Amino acid sequence: MKRVLMGLATVAALFPTIPAFAQEIVVTGARRDDVTSIPVIRVKRTADFAILEVSVSGDTRDAPQRQDEIYGMIRRAIELAPRHGVELATGQLIVEPLTLENYRDLPLESDRRPDTNLTRFFVKARLEPGMNSADALGRITRFVAAVPAVGRAQMEAESDLSLSVVDPNQYRGEIIALAAEDAKRTAAAFGDGYGVTVSGLEQPVRWVRASLTEVYLYLPVSISVLPNR
């Protein structure tokens, strides 16, 4: 048992809280079975951002002009974002900043009607202390409404509010420390004749939405009680 706990402590010490890659991960809404099936050893924390997918579409007949209007509105959005306390991002599960350097890399796709195009990206509001989901959504929707149209281009929300977490793996050490404490309590409950084995620590950190502004971060940890030999 001591060897197990010493091993867990050593692994935890190898994972500092400074992120190695600082990837930002989108956490979508969780089903009830998503939450109930995760291990009880987990970290619950406020997400880093509330995040809303938006689209910019245009239906000007001339294709080059239509594209210029769509990208022109996105450029205005990027320029206005700091004044409204929001940030823009592009991607799917993993997102990165949408900037004046890369916004024209956003792909344009056909919309439902002829001679129309649209593209999608995210608007993010950092979840500050005391900020609830309604506050975050209000900040984002006010920004969307404030971005001036360019020609016939228009911007609108595409989905419900989601969350994002920056570098979930920075919480690995905290999760492992919780697993070590749980293993210690479990072994003690069964007495001197038993020990425990712990598996799943080598997996990457996983996540699921816990509330309107919070997420669970966890490893697929399994603790087994075995008789000492």
Disulfide bonds with the S-S distance in Angstrom:
none
